[in-house]
Amino acid sequence: MPPDHDQTTLPAGAVARRLRAVLVGLLVAVPCYAGGVLLGIGLVQAFSDNGHDRSVEAAMTGAFFVGPVAAVAGFVCGALVFARRSRAAV
């Protein structure tokens, strides 16, 4: 006999709200990544003592460290804020 899944399945509305929260999180993550890249470039250009290849250091730091950190933070914040607002509206 198959196990009873009534307690583990979500109602259709809850699944749709979670998917919308993920979509909103992704839409927020994209501009946060771009802003993080620019912020990383600016910080390295302002504070780095590297005189040999400062522009490469700035680009790599922005694209591969500060940008992804900002994108993850933006995704989490966007998804959580949307989920809380959509839950409060119900």
Phi, psi and omega in degrees: 000131181292150179291154179281120183257012183297329183276342184258343181275148180262149173296155183302324179295324180291321178295317179296320178295320179294319178295321176295323178296320178295317179297316178297320177300318178293321179293330177281327184295326184296307178292332177294323177297313181298317177295323177295321177298313180296320178297316179298317178297315180297318180296316180292318179298327183278325191243355182279138176268000182287113180266343186283309183220054182299322182294322177292317177300319180295315180296315181292320179294317180293314185284327188248355176233294186292319179300307178297323177297317179294323179294317179295316178297319178294320178299311182297313180296315180297316181293318181292317180296316179296317181296319179292320180291321181288328176290323180289332181284341183281000000 
